[in-house]
């Protein structure tokens, strides 16, 4: 008889190739990483957009997923740059975006309606109502606040 629970996903941060390879060798199901400046990992080592096609191929060959962190607030004068960056990561085959900004979720829905969005812990979701709100926005997963 099934418990009804799915297996938890082992998700590891990766700021570069060495970290991605270590995650793969040590059983991670997925990695998350920053690209560009719209992520809370901006002060950490990060991949660049040109790395993404090769990175996603590396991950997918191993049955892993790669999530781009877009987990900061985006201001109106940054929207064009954020959209350009989103289009690049989506085109590269990234599996989902981890997003904080409600406006950014709406932008993703406009430019790529089926692209998976995960509600970031930075959205401070801590209740069933918050999870429902994220789902209504189009998030397929919510990372609960700490």
N, C-alpha and C positions, 0 to 999 in steps of 0.2 A: 504494500500500500504506500502510495506517495505521500510525503509530508505536505505537498503543495508549495514548498519553497524551492526557488531555483538556486543553483550554485552561485555563491558570491563571485564577483569579478575581482581578480587581483590586478589592481591598477597602480602603476609605478610612474613617478616623475622621470623625465629624461630630458636633459639639456644638451645632449649631443650624442654622437655615434657610440661612444664608449658606454654611456648610460643605457642606450637602447639595446645594445648587444648584451649588457649585463642583465637587463630585465628579461630579455629573451632566454638567456642561458639559465636563469633562475626561476622560471615558471610563471612569469607575469602573463596575464591574459591580454593586457593592453597597456599602453603608455599614454601619458599626456605631456604636452610640450607647448612652449610658447613660440610664436613667430612674430617678428615685428614688435610693435610697441603697445599693442592693445591687450596686454596680459599682465597678471600680477607677478609673473616670473621675469619681468623685464630686466631686473638687476642680476638675474642668474644667467648662466650659459643657456643659449637657445639655438634652435635650428634657424636657418634662413629659408625663405620660401622656395628657393631653387633646390634645396635638399629634399623637399617633400615628395616628389614622385619616386625617387630612389628609396626614401625612408618607408613610404607606404608599401612599395613592392617588397622590401625587406620584411616588414611586419606581416603582410598578408601571406607571404610564402611560408611563414611559420604559424599561421592560424591566429595571429594576433591582430589587434585593432589599434588605431592611433587617433587620439582626440586632441584637437588644437584648443588651447586655453585662450578664450576671448573674454576674460573674466575681470574686466575693469569697466568703468563708466566711460561712455563715448559722448563727447560734446558735439553740438550741432556743426561746428566748424571742422570737425574731424570725420564727419560721416562719409564724405566722398573717399577719403583714404581708407577708412574701415571697410567700405563696400568693395573697393579694389582688392584689399587684402583677403576679404572673405571669398571673393570670386576665385582668387588664386588657390586658396587652400581647398575649396570645394572641388575645383578642376583637378587638383593633384590627387584626389581620391581619399582625402581624409575622411575618417568614419563618422565623426561628429564634432561639434563645437561645444565647449563648456562655456556658458555665457552667464554674465551677471546682469547686463543692461537689458531691460524690457524692450527698449527701442531697437536694440540690436537683434533681439529675437524676431521682432516684427520685420526688420530689414531682411533677415535670412529667409523668412517665410515668403517675402516678396520676390527675392531673387532666385530662390531654390526651394520651392514649397515642400519637397520631400526630404531635404537634408536634415539628418537628425541633430537635435539640439538637446543638450543636457543643462539643466538649471544648476548653476554653480553654487557652492557653499557660500559665496559672497552675496547671494540673494537673501541670505539669512532665513531660509525656509525652516520652520520648526513646528509646523502643525499640519493637520490634514487639509485645512483650508488653503494653506500655502502651496501644498502639493497640487491641489485642484486648480489653483490659479496658474501655476506653472504649466500644467497639462492644457488648460484652456488657451494659453499662449502658443502651445505647440511643442512644449518640451516632452520628450519621451522618457526622461529620467530626471530625478531631482537628487542632488547631493545635499543632504540635510546639514543645517548649521551645526557648528561644534559647540 
